[in-house]
Amino acid sequence: MKHPLFLWISILCLSISWCTVLEGQSEDEPVLVTIETLEKASYQKDKKHTKKSIPKIKNTYRHHKALPDTFAGTVIELTTSDFPLERDYPLFKQFGQVYYDRITGVGYSYCIVANFSSEKSLKKYLDQVIIPKAPEAKLISYKNGKRTEK
């Protein structure tokens, strides 16, 4: 055998995973627990399967982060606000990896980093993808953390 330690670890992991059983299941039926499994378990008692009876799971994975103080590059500013926006703000559900920048005298700027090979492709993406979802979006350049509008 080339890798006996790897083999033993694999066997141990498999044996542990086979021992995990959901409540109400027999030990002979291994179950893979996923979000869908949990959703089904929570509304299966309700026999009326309408869209309203299916519980909605709150998306807590997407949240905005502060733009680094020394950021250099181009961002697409999606929106601005006088106050910090909540995590469940509708725009954050449509875009991932949203950053914010606190602007003195203005409030908060919410943006996504734009890494495109050319200015033309960036403007095309802005016009065709971003503007329909965020009409007030615009391009902003940063150099050593200082912002300038394009």
Backbone torsions as a table, in degrees:
resi	resn	phi	psi	omega
1	MET	NA	136.9	-179.3
2	LYS	-82.6	-41.2	-173.3
3	HIS	-129.5	74.4	-177.9
4	PRO	-66.9	-35.0	179.2
5	LEU	-64.2	-43.5	178.4
6	PHE	-60.7	-40.4	180.0
7	LEU	-63.9	-45.1	-179.9
8	TRP	-65.9	-39.9	178.2
9	ILE	-64.5	-40.8	178.6
10	SER	-62.7	-43.7	179.5
11	ILE	-64.5	-41.6	178.6
12	LEU	-61.8	-45.5	179.3
13	CYS	-62.0	-42.6	179.1
14	LEU	-64.6	-41.6	-179.1
15	SER	-66.8	-37.1	177.6
16	ILE	-67.1	-42.0	-178.7
17	SER	-67.5	-30.9	178.8
18	TRP	-73.9	-22.1	-178.7
19	CYS	-81.6	-15.0	-178.7
20	THR	-79.0	121.2	-176.7
21	VAL	-132.3	138.2	175.8
22	LEU	-76.4	155.2	176.8
23	GLU	-63.1	134.7	-179.8
24	GLY	90.6	-4.2	178.9
25	GLN	-105.1	147.8	175.2
26	SER	-80.4	162.3	-178.3
27	GLU	-68.6	-17.0	-179.2
28	ASP	-80.6	-10.2	-176.3
29	GLU	-113.2	91.8	176.0
30	PRO	-68.2	144.3	-175.6
31	VAL	-127.0	132.5	173.4
32	LEU	-91.0	118.3	-177.4
33	VAL	-91.3	119.5	177.0
34	THR	-127.6	176.1	176.2
35	ILE	-59.7	-40.6	179.8
36	GLU	-62.6	-40.4	178.4
37	THR	-61.3	-44.5	179.9
38	LEU	-65.9	-40.1	177.8
39	GLU	-61.6	-46.5	-178.8
40	LYS	-62.8	-41.2	-178.8
41	ALA	-64.6	-34.6	-176.3
42	SER	-78.1	-23.6	179.9
43	TYR	-118.9	7.8	-178.0
44	GLN	-70.4	-27.3	179.2
45	LYS	-65.8	-31.9	178.7
46	ASP	-81.4	111.9	-174.8
47	LYS	-76.0	-16.8	177.5
48	LYS	-84.9	101.5	-177.0
49	HIS	-93.0	83.5	174.5
50	THR	-108.9	168.5	179.6
51	LYS	-61.9	-31.4	-179.8
52	LYS	-73.0	-25.6	-178.4
53	SER	-81.2	-14.2	178.9
54	ILE	-83.6	121.7	-178.7
55	PRO	-69.4	146.3	178.0
56	LYS	-96.8	130.9	178.0
57	ILE	-92.8	125.1	-178.1
58	LYS	-69.6	132.7	-179.6
59	ASN	-85.4	105.4	-179.4
60	THR	-105.8	4.3	-176.2
61	TYR	-83.4	-29.0	180.0
62	ARG	-92.5	120.7	173.9
63	HIS	-149.6	156.4	-175.3
64	HIS	-84.2	149.8	180.0
65	LYS	-122.9	159.1	178.5
66	ALA	-71.0	136.8	174.8
67	LEU	-70.4	132.9	-178.4
68	PRO	-56.1	144.5	-177.7
69	ASP	-62.5	-24.9	-178.1
70	THR	-108.4	23.2	-176.7
71	PHE	-62.2	138.8	174.9
72	ALA	-132.9	125.6	-179.9
73	GLY	149.1	-165.5	-178.3
74	THR	-112.3	139.2	175.0
75	VAL	-126.3	159.2	172.4
76	ILE	-104.3	111.8	178.8
77	GLU	-78.1	115.8	-177.6
78	LEU	-79.9	-43.8	-179.2
79	THR	-162.2	167.1	173.5
80	THR	-126.6	159.3	-178.4
81	SER	-151.8	149.1	176.0
82	ASP	-71.7	-30.7	-176.9
83	PHE	-124.9	160.3	177.3
84	PRO	-60.7	138.5	179.4
85	LEU	-88.2	149.6	179.7
86	GLU	-71.2	160.3	179.1
87	ARG	-62.5	-30.3	-176.8
88	ASP	-92.3	17.0	176.4
89	TYR	-59.0	132.9	-172.9
90	PRO	-52.9	-34.7	-178.3
91	LEU	-65.5	-31.4	179.9
92	PHE	-71.2	-21.5	177.9
93	LYS	-75.6	-24.4	-177.6
94	GLN	-89.8	-23.9	-176.4
95	PHE	-127.1	139.2	176.7
96	GLY	-98.8	162.9	178.5
97	GLN	51.5	56.6	177.5
98	VAL	-88.5	134.3	177.7
99	TYR	-112.0	156.7	174.5
100	TYR	-124.0	153.7	177.3
101	ASP	-135.2	127.4	178.6
102	ARG	-85.5	120.4	-176.1
103	ILE	-107.2	124.0	-178.7
104	THR	-60.4	127.0	177.6
105	GLY	82.9	-11.9	-178.5
106	VAL	-111.9	-47.3	-176.9
107	GLY	130.9	-125.2	-176.3
108	TYR	-120.0	139.7	176.0
109	SER	-113.3	128.7	179.5
110	TYR	-110.0	125.5	-171.7
111	CYS	-145.4	164.9	172.0
112	ILE	-120.5	144.9	-178.6
113	VAL	-75.0	134.6	-177.8
114	ALA	-111.9	106.8	177.1
115	ASN	-108.8	90.6	-179.4
116	PHE	-119.6	152.8	-177.6
117	SER	-74.4	-25.6	180.0
118	SER	-142.7	157.1	178.3
119	GLU	-64.6	-35.1	-179.7
120	LYS	-64.0	-45.4	179.8
121	SER	-68.2	-33.0	176.8
122	LEU	-64.6	-46.9	179.7
123	LYS	-66.0	-35.5	177.2
124	LYS	-64.2	-44.7	177.7
125	TYR	-61.9	-43.3	178.2
126	LEU	-58.8	-49.1	-176.5
127	ASP	-69.3	-39.9	-173.0
128	GLN	-90.4	-30.0	-174.7
129	VAL	-109.6	-47.1	-172.1
130	ILE	-80.9	-50.7	-175.9
131	ILE	-55.5	-39.9	177.4
132	PRO	-62.0	-27.7	-179.6
133	LYS	-96.2	-28.0	-179.4
134	ALA	-138.1	84.6	-173.1
135	PRO	-58.2	-25.2	-178.4
136	GLU	-92.1	10.0	-177.9
137	ALA	-65.9	147.3	177.9
138	LYS	-154.6	164.8	-179.0
139	LEU	-88.5	135.9	178.5
140	ILE	-131.0	135.9	176.6
141	SER	-104.1	143.7	175.9
142	TYR	-124.4	139.6	175.1
143	LYS	-137.1	115.3	-176.9
144	ASN	53.5	39.0	176.6
145	GLY	85.1	-3.3	180.0
146	LYS	-101.3	133.3	-173.9
147	ARG	-96.3	143.8	173.5
148	THR	-140.9	133.7	179.5
149	GLU	-76.2	146.0	178.9
150	LYS	-88.8	NA	NA
